[in-house]
Amino acid sequence: MNGLLPGDVTVLERGWLSSNNILVHAPDGESAVLVDSGHVNHAAQTQALVSHALRGARLERLLNTHLHSDHCGGNATLQRAHPGLPTDVPPGPFDAVQRWDEAALSYAPTGQRCERFAATGVLRPGSAVMLGGRPWDVIAAPGHDPDAVMLFDAHHGVLVSADALWEHGFGVVFPELDGERAFDDVGAVLDAIERLPVALVLPGHGAPFTDVAGAIARARARLAAFQAEPARHARHAAKVLLKYHLMEERAQPLAELLAWAERTPLHRRIHQGHGCGTLAEWTLGLVDDLVASGAVVRDGERVADA
């Protein structure tokens, strides 16, 4: 990172089931703010990593760039460890968190798990949040998630991009799977990033990177391919759902995996719009693709994350 990471920022790079966690210390070193908390399966590990990174400081606040289960699954554990922890989320899902509407929060449609947590405030696009004694701009980042935000430290040129931009792509464009036109949103966010004086990107997954122009070019090429062939994006999304589920479960009998596919609304909708054959036949084809790519392994009637 060529020394571009500010000294008060700690990046906890995680595996792909959990998002990266970003900790920003206050100037006096007495407190810090955490951005995103990973998946519930890794919540105890998140708490241990954050506790170590705090170096005795107080966790003052928790921010979520968006509320997919891999970015906020550790919220409840951190709130128990730090009673009264203020927790800010994008404004769109704030009310759904209050009533814990798992359909609106995406956990029921995607067949994913997330422990209930409390939200106390909002990260409003167009505003700024103070981290490390300096303002970080809150920037709307629809596409992957319609309510997602990014955070930008203009003083150091550091962008917390969440799943809007990775070094080699971006997150599944979930609204497209529900018939909403969101590919254009992805392109608009890439345009917005390009206009910023970004020196270092802290993505939601993967290592921080400095080749912003290269990442944007790769993302645009991927976006163009999906726009030209939406069915390709839909099939990719279905495989992501399966892979993610197996990361949650680690391993599962094939019959149980097919039962999960049958009861998962988003998986069924993708099949209805873009699949062929029965749901079970189509899902087995996706599993075969994942096995061929090395993403999962199959031993007879048992499938496991690779």
Order of alpha helices (4+ residues) and beta strands (2+ residues): beta-beta-beta-alpha-beta-alpha-alpha-beta-alpha-alpha-beta-beta-beta-beta-beta-alpha-alpha-beta-alpha-alpha-beta-alpha-alpha-alpha-beta-beta
